[in-house]
Amino acid sequence: MRKEYDFSNSKRAKDVPHLSKLQNDGKTRITIMLDNDVLTAFKERAQAEGIGYQTLINAALREACKSKPVDEESLRRIIREELKAS
């Protein structure tokens, strides 16, 4: 960065109306590491559905948060179904 840049009169994002709106929409910017094949799959699916891949990832995470953990009975049922299928 150049030393002659002067940011003494700059404003914080919260003081600029359109930037402030972006910060108050109930979302938080994060950095996350995903496997390349997972990201590719979400991007392909999102393109096919005509939505953004980040929106699709958010929906998948939201759905995962709603689901309850697999209990022993459900696991046994799933294994029996899989064994019958093979």
PyRosetta script that sets phi, psi and omega in degrees:
from pyrosetta import init, pose_from_sequence

init()
pose = pose_from_sequence("MRKEYDFSNSKRAKDVPHLSKLQNDGKTRITIMLDNDVLTAFKERAQAEGIGYQTLINAALREACKSKPVDEESLRRIIREELKAS")
pose.set_psi(1, 141.7)
pose.set_omega(1, -179.8)
pose.set_phi(2, -70.9)
pose.set_psi(2, 148.2)
pose.set_omega(2, 179.4)
pose.set_phi(3, -76.7)
pose.set_psi(3, -21.2)
pose.set_omega(3, -176.7)
pose.set_phi(4, -82.8)
pose.set_psi(4, -3.4)
pose.set_omega(4, 175.1)
pose.set_phi(5, -67.7)
pose.set_psi(5, 135.1)
pose.set_omega(5, -179.1)
pose.set_phi(6, -118.8)
pose.set_psi(6, 110.8)
pose.set_omega(6, -179.9)
pose.set_phi(7, -103.8)
pose.set_psi(7, 15.6)
pose.set_omega(7, -176.8)
pose.set_phi(8, -65.3)
pose.set_psi(8, -25.0)
pose.set_omega(8, 179.8)
pose.set_phi(9, -102.1)
pose.set_psi(9, 7.9)
pose.set_omega(9, -177.8)
pose.set_phi(10, -74.8)
pose.set_psi(10, 158.7)
pose.set_omega(10, -179.0)
pose.set_phi(11, -109.1)
pose.set_psi(11, 153.0)
pose.set_omega(11, 173.7)
pose.set_phi(12, -76.6)
pose.set_psi(12, 154.6)
pose.set_omega(12, -178.5)
pose.set_phi(13, -56.0)
pose.set_psi(13, -35.9)
pose.set_omega(13, -178.5)
pose.set_phi(14, -66.5)
pose.set_psi(14, -18.0)
pose.set_omega(14, -179.6)
pose.set_phi(15, -94.5)
pose.set_psi(15, -4.3)
pose.set_omega(15, 177.7)
pose.set_phi(16, -105.6)
pose.set_psi(16, 116.2)
pose.set_omega(16, -170.6)
pose.set_phi(17, -49.9)
pose.set_psi(17, -50.2)
pose.set_omega(17, -175.9)
pose.set_phi(18, -71.4)
pose.set_psi(18, -27.7)
pose.set_omega(18, 175.7)
pose.set_phi(19, -77.8)
pose.set_psi(19, -36.2)
pose.set_omega(19, 178.0)
pose.set_phi(20, -61.9)
pose.set_psi(20, -40.4)
pose.set_omega(20, 179.3)
pose.set_phi(21, -61.3)
pose.set_psi(21, -39.5)
pose.set_omega(21, 179.8)
pose.set_phi(22, -65.0)
pose.set_psi(22, -31.9)
pose.set_omega(22, -177.7)
pose.set_phi(23, -80.8)
pose.set_psi(23, -15.4)
pose.set_omega(23, -175.1)
pose.set_phi(24, -111.9)
pose.set_psi(24, 30.8)
pose.set_omega(24, -177.9)
pose.set_phi(25, -99.8)
pose.set_psi(25, 17.2)
pose.set_omega(25, 177.3)
pose.set_phi(26, 80.4)
pose.set_psi(26, 16.2)
pose.set_omega(26, 179.5)
pose.set_phi(27, -124.2)
pose.set_psi(27, 156.3)
pose.set_omega(27, 179.7)
pose.set_phi(28, -128.0)
pose.set_psi(28, 133.1)
pose.set_omega(28, 177.3)
pose.set_phi(29, -78.8)
pose.set_psi(29, 129.1)
pose.set_omega(29, 177.4)
pose.set_phi(30, -133.9)
pose.set_psi(30, 168.6)
pose.set_omega(30, 171.2)
pose.set_phi(31, -114.0)
pose.set_psi(31, 132.1)
pose.set_omega(31, -177.1)
pose.set_phi(32, -138.6)
pose.set_psi(32, 142.9)
pose.set_omega(32, 177.6)
pose.set_phi(33, -100.8)
pose.set_psi(33, 123.6)
pose.set_omega(33, 178.3)
pose.set_phi(34, -122.3)
pose.set_psi(34, 151.1)
pose.set_omega(34, 175.0)
pose.set_phi(35, -63.4)
pose.set_psi(35, 144.3)
pose.set_omega(35, -177.5)
pose.set_phi(36, -58.7)
pose.set_psi(36, -40.3)
pose.set_omega(36, -178.8)
pose.set_phi(37, -68.0)
pose.set_psi(37, -33.1)
pose.set_omega(37, 177.5)
pose.set_phi(38, -67.1)
pose.set_psi(38, -46.7)
pose.set_omega(38, 180.0)
pose.set_phi(39, -62.9)
pose.set_psi(39, -42.2)
pose.set_omega(39, 178.2)
pose.set_phi(40, -61.0)
pose.set_psi(40, -42.7)
pose.set_omega(40, 180.0)
pose.set_phi(41, -62.9)
pose.set_psi(41, -42.7)
pose.set_omega(41, 179.2)
pose.set_phi(42, -66.5)
pose.set_psi(42, -39.4)
pose.set_omega(42, 179.7)
pose.set_phi(43, -65.0)
pose.set_psi(43, -42.4)
pose.set_omega(43, 179.5)
pose.set_phi(44, -65.2)
pose.set_psi(44, -44.1)
pose.set_omega(44, 179.7)
pose.set_phi(45, -65.5)
pose.set_psi(45, -40.3)
pose.set_omega(45, 179.7)
pose.set_phi(46, -64.8)
pose.set_psi(46, -40.7)
pose.set_omega(46, 178.9)
pose.set_phi(47, -64.3)
pose.set_psi(47, -41.2)
pose.set_omega(47, 179.2)
pose.set_phi(48, -64.2)
pose.set_psi(48, -34.5)
pose.set_omega(48, -179.1)
pose.set_phi(49, -89.1)
pose.set_psi(49, -8.9)
pose.set_omega(49, 178.0)
pose.set_phi(50, 75.3)
pose.set_psi(50, 29.2)
pose.set_omega(50, 177.0)
pose.set_phi(51, -128.3)
pose.set_psi(51, 170.6)
pose.set_omega(51, 178.8)
pose.set_phi(52, -74.6)
pose.set_psi(52, 146.6)
pose.set_omega(52, -178.2)
pose.set_phi(53, -67.9)
pose.set_psi(53, -31.7)
pose.set_omega(53, 178.0)
pose.set_phi(54, -67.8)
pose.set_psi(54, -36.4)
pose.set_omega(54, 176.0)
pose.set_phi(55, -63.0)
pose.set_psi(55, -40.4)
pose.set_omega(55, 179.8)
pose.set_phi(56, -67.4)
pose.set_psi(56, -42.0)
pose.set_omega(56, 177.3)
pose.set_phi(57, -62.6)
pose.set_psi(57, -43.2)
pose.set_omega(57, 178.9)
pose.set_phi(58, -60.4)
pose.set_psi(58, -42.0)
pose.set_omega(58, 179.3)
pose.set_phi(59, -64.6)
pose.set_psi(59, -40.3)
pose.set_omega(59, 179.5)
pose.set_phi(60, -65.8)
pose.set_psi(60, -40.6)
pose.set_omega(60, 178.1)
pose.set_phi(61, -67.4)
pose.set_psi(61, -40.0)
pose.set_omega(61, 178.0)
pose.set_phi(62, -61.7)
pose.set_psi(62, -43.2)
pose.set_omega(62, 179.4)
pose.set_phi(63, -64.9)
pose.set_psi(63, -39.8)
pose.set_omega(63, 178.1)
pose.set_phi(64, -64.2)
pose.set_psi(64, -34.6)
pose.set_omega(64, 178.6)
pose.set_phi(65, -67.8)
pose.set_psi(65, -31.6)
pose.set_omega(65, -179.0)
pose.set_phi(66, -75.1)
pose.set_psi(66, -32.7)
pose.set_omega(66, -174.0)
pose.set_phi(67, -74.0)
pose.set_psi(67, 148.2)
pose.set_omega(67, 179.5)
pose.set_phi(68, -91.1)
pose.set_psi(68, 157.4)
pose.set_omega(68, 179.5)
pose.set_phi(69, -61.9)
pose.set_psi(69, 154.4)
pose.set_omega(69, 179.4)
pose.set_phi(70, -74.5)
pose.set_psi(70, 125.8)
pose.set_omega(70, 177.3)
pose.set_phi(71, -91.0)
pose.set_psi(71, 173.0)
pose.set_omega(71, -175.0)
pose.set_phi(72, -61.0)
pose.set_psi(72, -42.5)
pose.set_omega(72, -178.8)
pose.set_phi(73, -62.2)
pose.set_psi(73, -44.7)
pose.set_omega(73, 179.5)
pose.set_phi(74, -65.1)
pose.set_psi(74, -41.1)
pose.set_omega(74, 179.5)
pose.set_phi(75, -61.9)
pose.set_psi(75, -44.3)
pose.set_omega(75, 178.4)
pose.set_phi(76, -61.7)
pose.set_psi(76, -42.3)
pose.set_omega(76, 179.4)
pose.set_phi(77, -61.7)
pose.set_psi(77, -43.8)
pose.set_omega(77, -179.3)
pose.set_phi(78, -64.3)
pose.set_psi(78, -43.2)
pose.set_omega(78, 179.7)
pose.set_phi(79, -63.3)
pose.set_psi(79, -42.7)
pose.set_omega(79, 178.0)
pose.set_phi(80, -60.5)
pose.set_psi(80, -42.9)
pose.set_omega(80, 179.3)
pose.set_phi(81, -62.7)
pose.set_psi(81, -41.3)
pose.set_omega(81, -179.7)
pose.set_phi(82, -68.2)
pose.set_psi(82, -38.7)
pose.set_omega(82, 179.6)
pose.set_phi(83, -67.0)
pose.set_psi(83, -36.7)
pose.set_omega(83, 176.7)
pose.set_phi(84, -65.4)
pose.set_psi(84, -37.1)
pose.set_omega(84, -176.7)
pose.set_phi(85, -70.4)
pose.set_psi(85, -24.2)
pose.set_omega(85, -177.1)
pose.set_phi(86, -98.7)
pose.dump_pdb("model.pdb")
